[in-house]
């Protein structure tokens, strides 16, 4: 088994074209993961300020989740994502830890946990547009986005979030729902614990102060940034952490807990447990639908379209393909809804009403992208719904013919039961069975007719036995009333003839019985589809 390691989400192929890493898709679509709902934790922020180091605490938790003291069960922090002190960047692009963890939500459902690391902003080797695009990818994919900052939240930090104001404007209706889920500011090396205590409590108060100052400043840019954050994230939190200790920033640090500040360890533990506790787990959703690991793979494949022609990621292109994905998810949801409604429809009128109901549901959902894209996707849905409606109409006509044929067939069976000329009607029944077999007989009718056949065979057998008994009785009386040798010889000859006749009748009985058994068995293999609708129409017929 391959050792867990960081995987590049997007990488360059032999032609230097940016592509989605196929290993990532393989992991997300693996049989044991693909159907599980996913929680995606990602971290972003300024480069060289300890993002990867902090993210390793999250990996360490899931590796030791079942231990009583998960943090210090081992003497060394799990080194999942590489970290080191220095000026040069460590993380490039977006990385995914190849090991997918599983944990349970408060309701007991098991979910998959995916952990992402993101290239830092403001490094000296990457253009602003490129690292901003990677940040956008991180936020679009994650259900919980951590934003790692040092000392305080300042204007430069918040400007990186301004790009989402443009994304928010892509939603053209008045829906109050936010496109992103949870944003957590993690402020490191906190020096103001006398005003705002370490941890979640101090972080919450500090964030309120930051936003309050922005509102009081009356500066349009600050107000726009704050508005963009509030409009685009369902939940915004802040957590402040102390400095991890001088040893951690040294070149010789190997991740030993003994070298990390106890105060930092305490609050890092609180942060992780706050993020991953069962009641706080946030499952990734798209268009208000929780998605599975396979759904996440589909989202990543859609995002990879923004890198076509070998170009580097661009925020505008990313938003466009995400808008496409948004509509595709919504369309699939509506089509699935209509299929379910059709199962309980009792008439074409009801099917038509349900079609309009689904279309209205689509039209009142959150709109994303320009009006042209909306019209294209709506027309696409209308066509798909109409195809399903036409199929339903055809099925109704089909079932009507089934009911007619079935009624004729059952009538033939009734005639068979009441007919003395059973051999003739057995042939009729067999002939009809062969015809119906190629068509559309239903399970309940099959079972009923099988029983009918069994009853006919049983009745036939009893009739023949009575005939034989009657013949024997008549023979005995003849023998008693005559004493002449001539009559005895004649009687003896009759007996021989009767024995021969009985043998012939027995063979006929076995032959017919065999046919009946064969017919009864063959009926059981008739295909069953739409049983409920068929029975309903059969009763009407």
Secondary structure, DSSP 8 states (H G I E B T S, - for coil): -----EEESEEE-TTS-EEE-HHHHHHHTSTTTTTSBEEEEEEEEBTTSSHHHHHHHHHHHHHTTTSTTTTTSSSB----S----SSS----SEEEES--EEEE-TTS-EEEEEEEEE--BS-SSS-HHHHHHHHHHHHHH-SEEEEEEESS--HHHHHGGGHHHHHHTTB-S-----SEEEEEEEEES---TTTS-SBHHHHHHHHHHHHHHHHHHT-HHHHHHHHHHHHHEEEEEEEE-----GGGGSTT---BGGGS-HHHHHHHHHHHHHHHSGGG----EETTEE-BHHHHHHHHHHHHGGGGGG----HHHHHHHHHHHHHHHHHHHHHHHHHHHHHT--SHHHHHHHHHHHHHHHHHS--BS-HHHHHHHHHHHHHHHHHHHHHHHHHHHHHHHHHHHHHHHHHHHHHHHH-S-HHHHHHHHHHHHHHHHTTT--HHHHHHHHHHHHHHHHHHHHHHHHHHHHHHHHHHHHHHH---HHHHHHHHHHHHHHHHHHHHHHHHHHHHHHHHHHHHHHHTTS---SHHHHHHHHHH-
